[in-house]
Each structure stands twice: as C-alpha cells, then as structure tokens.
C-alpha cells in the first residue's frame, strides 16, 4: 500500500466520522468502506463499519466487521464490547459473555462492559454472577445510573427490597425522564407497601411511556394500596387493554373489581387466568367469589371490608402462608375474605346460608371498627373447600 493510499484512507475515515456524528449513517458507511478498501489494515475503520451496521440494525454484518477489527487489534476494548452487544441482540447470549469478558480483559475498569456483562449473565440465568459484576462496575463508578437500575431490579427480584431501594432512587434521581427508572422505583415502593409514594413515580412512567401495560398495572396496585379503588380499576383496565393476555394483570384487575363490588365482572376476569399458571394457585384463595352469600346476604359492600388499615391476628398469621405475594396489597385482600371463615376472629353468631341453608359464621375483626369491619361468612361446606 502506497503512502498516497494511506493518506486518502485517512481522509475518507475523517469524512465518515463527520457524517457519522451528524447521524448520516449511509453516507458515513460509504466513506468507511472506501477507507477500508484503501487501507484494509486499519482496525479503527472496521470498528466504525461495525458500529454503523450495529446502529442500522444489520447485526450479522456488524459482528463480521467487529470480528475483523479484533483480528487486527486483539486489544481493542470497544470492539469487544460492541461485538457483545451485537451478539446479545441476536439472542446469542452465551457468546456475548465471552465478548464482554474480552472487553474487560482489554481494558481495566471498563464500566460499560461490566454493565453489559451483567445483562448477559442475567439473560443466561446466572443471576449471582450478574450481581457480582454489577457491584464491581459500581465500585468503579459509584453513581452510574444504568448499573444502579440494573442491580436494583435484580435485588428486587431476589426480594432484597431494602438493598434495592437506594439504588433505584439513585437511578431515578439521575434519570428523572426515564420511564424505566420511574416505573422500577414505583414497583419497588408498591412491594414495600408504600403506595402513596409509588403513585407519583408510576404516573410519571405512564406519561412517558403510555403504551406500556406494566406501568399502568403498577399504578393500579398503588392506587389500591391507598384505598382509591375506583382509580385502581381505571388504571388496571388500561393495563388489561394493552396486554389482554397477561395473567398477572387479569388477576389484579379481577381482584380489584371484586373489592369494588363488581362481582360478576370480577368473576369473568378471573376466569381468564389459566389454572396451570402460577396465578392459578394464587386464585385458589379467591374461590369465595363464586358464593353470592359472602357478599350479598348481609348487604355489606366488599369495598368496605378492605378499607381497614389494621389487621387482626388471624390475618397476620394466615397472610404469612400465602402462596404468592407479588404486591403488599394482595395478602390484605385475600386475608380479609378468609377472616370470614376463620373462627379465631371473634365469631359472635351463626345462622343459615340463604344459598344452601347451611350454618354461617358472622365475624367481627377485633381490631376494626363499625359496619365496615363486619364479615359475612360462607357456609361450612364452602369454608372447608376455601381454606
């Protein structure tokens, strides 16, 4: 290769970089291709060709160019990292782990590669390794919002809510305009039972990304936690409209509708949840929805039953054994219904069930007050099936 060819290749490379920074990917790619033809030994040219293809969505071509770059310059850390991104987007997660490790080997304290490696471990189901990698990245850059968000969500998945809270708060503080940051913090606050605080973040997430069903679902559960049942139903209906096949959203909507007193629609909604899913076991506790006497014999609105912020000892004890506790609002709803069939809750009288003429227990929660606390019991045969 002559000196003139090398000079022309550098000129084409510089022109390509200018077009690339201006967002003109096709023009930039043309300049890079001319530069690569004039000087095929320049690793940076192949790297930039790979980046153009990656940004344009042509992932196989991106991987090809990035591998050519790494062959010429094995210590090119950015090329290893971008190759890992291309492989991950193609679904080749196991291969992407090797690429991100190569980036960390090529450059010490490479925070972006640590973040991407953590994501690759998560995609491969290696959650412990993902946590270690995220923590290593945070030790290098303690205020990185991307790693804080990823690690916070992972710890929330593990049920380590108190550890996750400061991380998600950090991520949201640095990315106030991110729907993911706001929604993740709202979901954690809901799981901690802090619905009033969660509502503002959930509302921000829905305004930033109104077509994401998950944010509407979180907003609905947060509204239910603060006893705004009508607001919860509105939000959960929007979530169900966006994701009609989501079993979790159907379960939340059905149970909230039951709490609002709309029993028929609640029963139809809950019927959409297949019994072979994890929600089927969850909804085993809602069998009392099929008993009209539970809601109608005494003329007491189910909504009133749910509004007492305190729980009796039976509620606390049985709540600890619930099969699924995705949100803090769920055990309160189920346990409040189950109090009707638990004799520990100060049963004061027994009459007959209008549906089957069997004995019915009417209970009063020792910690609640007034007519809202009154529980209409189910008949004995139904009680044994429900508990």
ABEGO torsion letter per residue (X at the ends): XBAAAAAAAAAAAAAAAAAAAAGBAAAAAAAAAAAAAABAABAAAAAAAAAAAAAAGBAAAAAAAAAAAAAABAABAAAAAAAAAAAAAAGBAAAAAAAAAAAAAABBGBAAAAAAAAAAAAAAGBAAAAAAAAAAAAAABAABAAAAAAAAAAAAAAGBAAAAAAAAAAAAAABAABAAAAAAAAAAAAAAGBAAAAAAAAAAAAAABAABAAAAAAAAAAAAAAGBAAAAAAAAAAAAAABAABAAAAAAAAAAAAAAGBAAAAAAAAAABBAABAAAAAAAAAAAAABAAAAAAAGBBAAAAAABABBBAAAAAAAAABABBABAAAAAAAAAAAAAABAAAGBABBBBBAAAGBBBBBBBBAABBEAAABBBBBBAAAAAAAX
